[in-house]
Amino acid sequence: MAGEGGNIIRNVFGKSYKEAEFITKDASKGALDFKSPEETTFHGKNGGKKFNEYQAKKDETLLVVKVEGPLDDDGKKVEEPKEGVKYWFKAAFNRSASKSEYKKLAWLYKINGMPIPWFVDYSSLSGNTQTIQVKIPCHNMRVYAFFKNPIDEVSVDVILKKLEPVIIFVNGYWNVSWLQKDLLGFSDGKALVGYWGNKLKDNVLNYFKSNKENIYFINGADTAFSRGSTRYNNGKEFAEARLKNKQSKFYKAISEDNRDVMIVSHSMGGAFAEGILSILKSQNVNVKKVVHLSPADVSGFSTTYSDRTYQIDISWDPVLTYKNLNDGDYIKGIKYAGLIQNPDHDQYGHANTKLEGYVWDWFEDLERINLIYSSTETKYERLPSDGLGPATTITIKMKIFKSSGTKHNTQFIKIFKNGQIYHHHSNNEYENY
């Protein structure tokens, strides 16, 4: 209760009186009860009683009533916001307030329901006492402005237009003098059309849901006898130099629009590509997928993104049979690799992995394949005598795994997955021992 004044006078008989110029009793948050075992009497002018509708005190709490955005510099709604670009957001209030009150405003955004506080520079406070504007980076999110607690009713969703990814092809050695001499660097792709097959490129574009305008080519070759470690370092130097040059085509493609990046390499280009990737990772570039086709000199470099990198090889491959003669089968750090029989059974396997569309089908199946343990089989292998004793027989326990999930029903000769090797056993079955 509030608004009381005056003096209370009590006598010995328990009666009490209050005298004041006026007395107001306000039960604004509950009932006001008068209780007496006899009667309650009101004396006043014109009958002593006056009844009106109760009028609560006006709540002057400063509240956010609306959040708008993203807006452009002219205050217009941006219909197709882009990831990574800064936009304006506006919070409207229920009343005018002092600048000190406005500064208590908090901003946050939620991504997949996860709240992320955002610290705002309030120097953008406008002269309009009903609104405040702040520039915050836009992600796929819901934006809130509030004084105590964020509520969905006073927020705005920001649905992004996802830009198409940049797809970079890194070629290997090609025995054409003008290619080696003139195409060192970042190409628009026209001159390198002869290295990569159109069928392969079309399948790559379909997979990444992109178009030809987003394809770029890098010549990752060196001399025919260069080492993988050398080309890896060359790739690092290339990426470092281009990212420092904000006018370069490489910088603009990678950095300006904050796009996802996909890299496909072939042969000797694998090492160069991983050198580039090591720099992109240090710059927090959004690398989504890496596919190495018939990589050469695999012990000379490592994967940068093991969890999203794939290796495809073909049998037989006369180039790698020679080039990787004293080398391993897999790039260091690789988690997913597949060996497939050349459908043409000819000597052009190494070239086919950069030309033929079916090679990309193999990658898609390597990415999708599931291997589920089915049974164990016993295999007996007879070893010939070493001349000092009789021949012996050894027992091998083979675990059989059923495969599922493939799109193109690729039958791999061998699969390397998470440190385990699986050999083809029968249709859609693989053995591990």
Residue pairs with C-beta under 8 A, 6 or more apart in sequence:
1 25
1 26
1 27
1 32
2 24
2 26
3 23
3 24
3 25
3 26
4 18
4 20
4 23
4 24
4 25
5 20
5 21
5 22
5 23
6 18
6 19
6 20
6 21
6 23
7 18
7 19
7 20
8 16
8 17
8 18
9 16
9 17
9 18
9 19
10 16
25 32
26 57
28 56
28 57
34 40
41 48
42 48
42 49
44 50
60 95
62 93
62 94
62 95
62 97
62 101
62 104
62 147
63 93
63 94
63 147
64 91
64 92
64 93
64 105
64 145
64 146
64 147
64 154
65 92
65 93
65 94
65 154
66 91
66 92
66 154
67 89
67 90
67 91
67 92
67 143
67 144
67 145
67 154
67 155
67 156
68 77
68 89
68 90
68 91
68 92
68 156
69 77
69 78
69 87
69 88
69 89
69 90
69 143
69 156
69 158
70 77
70 78
70 81
70 87
70 88
70 89
70 138
70 158
71 77
71 78
71 87
71 88
71 89
71 90
72 78
72 87
72 88
73 88
75 88
75 90
78 87
80 161
81 87
81 138
81 158
81 159
81 160
81 161
82 138
82 160
82 161
82 163
82 257
82 258
83 138
83 139
83 140
83 160
83 162
83 163
83 258
84 137
84 138
84 139
84 257
84 258
85 137
85 138
85 258
86 135
86 136
86 137
86 138
87 135
87 136
87 138
88 133
88 134
88 135
89 107
89 133
89 134
89 135
89 136
89 143
89 145
89 156
90 131
90 132
90 133
91 105
91 131
91 132
91 145
92 130
92 131
93 102
93 130
93 131
93 132
96 129
96 130
97 129
99 125
102 122
102 125
102 132
103 122
104 147
105 120
105 122
105 132
105 145
105 146
105 147
106 117
106 145
106 146
106 147
106 150
107 117
107 118
107 120
107 134
107 136
107 143
107 144
107 145
108 115
108 116
108 117
108 118
108 143
108 144
108 150
109 115
109 116
109 118
109 136
109 139
109 141
109 142
109 143
109 144
109 158
110 116
110 141
110 142
110 144
111 139
111 140
111 141
115 150
118 136
120 134
120 136
121 134
121 135
122 132
122 134
124 132
124 133
124 134
124 135
125 132
125 133
126 132
126 133
132 145
136 143
138 158
138 160
139 158
139 160
140 158
140 159
140 160
141 157
141 158
142 152
142 155
142 156
142 157
142 158
143 155
143 156
143 158
144 150
144 151
144 154
144 155
145 154
145 155
146 154
163 257
163 258
163 259
164 208
164 209
164 210
164 211
164 214
164 259
165 208
165 209
165 210
165 214
165 259
165 260
165 261
165 262
165 288
166 214
166 216
166 253
166 254
166 259
166 260
166 261
166 262
167 204
167 205
167 208
167 210
167 214
167 215
167 216
167 262
167 263
167 264
168 215
168 216
168 217
168 218
168 261
168 262
168 263
168 264
168 273
168 276
169 189
169 192
169 196
169 201
169 215
169 216
169 217
169 218
169 263
169 264
169 265
169 266
170 217
170 218
170 219
170 220
170 235
170 263
170 264
170 265
170 266
170 269
170 270
170 272
170 273
170 276
171 192
171 195
171 196
171 217
171 218
171 219
171 220
171 221
171 265
171 266
171 267
171 269
171 354
172 220
172 221
172 265
172 266
172 267
172 268
172 269
172 270
172 296
172 354
173 221
173 222
173 223
173 224
173 267
173 268
174 180
174 195
174 221
175 224
179 191
179 192
179 195
179 219
179 221
180 219
180 221
182 191
183 191
183 192
183 217
183 219
184 219
185 218
185 219
185 238
186 216
186 217
186 218
186 242
186 248
186 249
186 250
187 216
187 217
187 218
187 219
188 216
188 217
188 249
189 212
189 215
189 216
189 217
192 217
192 219
195 217
195 266
195 354
196 217
196 266
196 354
196 355
197 354
197 355
197 356
197 357
199 355
199 356
199 357
200 354
200 355
200 356
200 357
200 359
200 360
201 215
202 357
203 357
203 360
203 361
204 262
204 264
204 360
205 211
205 212
205 215
207 360
207 364
208 262
208 289
216 249
216 250
216 253
218 238
218 269
218 272
218 273
218 276
220 231
220 234
220 235
220 265
220 268
220 269
220 270
220 271
220 272
220 273
221 231
221 268
221 269
221 272
222 230
222 231
222 234
222 268
222 272
226 268
227 297
227 300
228 268
228 270
228 271
228 296
228 297
228 298
228 299
228 300
228 301
229 271
229 297
229 300
229 301
230 271
230 300
231 268
231 269
231 271
231 272
231 275
231 297
231 300
231 301
232 271
232 272
232 274
232 275
232 278
232 300
232 301
233 275
234 272
234 275
235 271
235 272
235 273
235 274
235 275
235 276
235 277
235 278
235 279
236 275
236 276
236 278
236 279
237 275
238 272
238 275
238 276
239 250
239 275
239 276
239 278
239 279
239 280
240 279
242 248
242 250
242 251
243 250
243 251
243 254
243 255
243 279
243 283
245 251
246 252
246 255
253 259
254 261
254 280
254 285
255 283
255 285
258 286
259 286
260 286
260 287
260 288
261 280
261 285
261 286
261 287
261 288
262 287
262 288
262 289
262 290
262 291
263 273
263 276
263 277
263 287
263 289
263 290
263 291
264 290
264 291
264 293
265 272
265 273
265 290
265 291
265 292
265 293
265 295
266 292
266 293
266 294
266 353
266 354
267 293
267 294
267 295
267 296
267 319
267 320
267 350
267 354
268 296
268 297
270 292
270 295
270 296
270 298
270 301
270 331
271 295
271 296
271 297
271 300
271 301
273 290
273 292
274 301
274 302
274 303
274 304
274 331
275 301
277 287
277 290
277 304
277 305
278 304
280 287
280 304
281 287
281 304
281 305
287 304
287 305
287 308
288 308
289 308
289 310
290 303
290 304
290 305
290 308
290 309
290 310
291 309
291 310
291 312
291 363
292 309
292 310
292 311
292 312
292 331
293 312
293 353
293 354
293 359
294 312
294 313
294 314
294 317
294 319
294 320
294 349
294 350
294 353
294 354
295 311
295 331
296 319
296 320
296 323
296 324
297 323
297 324
297 327
298 324
298 327
298 328
298 329
298 330
298 331
298 332
299 327
299 328
299 332
301 331
301 332
302 331
302 332
302 333
303 309
303 331
303 332
303 333
303 334
303 335
306 333
306 334
306 335
307 335
309 331
309 333
309 334
309 335
309 336
310 334
310 336
310 337
310 338
310 363
310 366
310 367
311 330
311 331
311 334
311 336
311 337
311 338
311 416
312 337
312 338
312 340
312 353
312 359
312 362
312 363
312 366
313 320
313 329
313 337
313 338
313 339
313 340
313 353
314 339
314 340
314 341
314 342
314 349
314 350
314 352
314 353
314 359
315 339
315 340
315 341
315 342
315 349
315 413
316 342
316 347
316 349
317 349
317 350
317 353
318 347
318 349
318 350
319 350
320 350
329 337
329 416
330 337
330 416
331 337
334 416
335 417
335 418
335 419
336 366
336 367
336 416
336 417
336 418
337 366
337 415
337 416
337 417
338 362
338 363
338 365
338 366
338 410
338 412
338 414
338 415
338 416
339 412
339 413
339 414
339 415
340 362
340 410
340 411
340 412
340 413
341 411
341 413
342 348
342 349
342 352
343 358
344 352
352 359
353 359
358 408
361 407
361 408
361 410
362 408
362 410
362 412
364 407
364 408
365 406
365 407
365 408
365 409
365 410
365 412
366 410
366 412
366 415
368 405
368 406
368 407
369 403
369 404
369 405
369 406
369 410
369 412
369 415
370 403
370 404
370 405
371 401
371 402
371 403
371 415
371 417
371 422
371 430
372 401
372 402
372 403
372 404
373 399
373 400
373 401
374 400
374 401
374 402
374 429
375 399
375 400
376 397
376 398
376 399
376 400
377 397
377 398
377 400
377 431
378 395
378 396
378 397
378 398
379 395
379 396
379 397
379 398
379 433
380 393
380 394
380 395
380 396
381 393
381 394
381 396
382 391
382 392
382 393
383 391
383 392
383 393
383 394
384 391
385 391
396 433
397 433
398 425
398 431
398 432
398 433
399 431
399 432
399 433
400 425
400 429
400 430
400 431
401 422
401 429
401 430
401 431
401 432
402 428
402 429
403 428
403 429
403 430
404 428
409 428
411 424
411 427
411 428
412 422
412 424
412 430
413 423
413 424
414 421
414 422
414 423
414 424
415 421
415 422
415 430
416 422
420 432
421 432
422 430
422 431
422 432
423 430
423 431
423 432
424 430
424 431
425 431
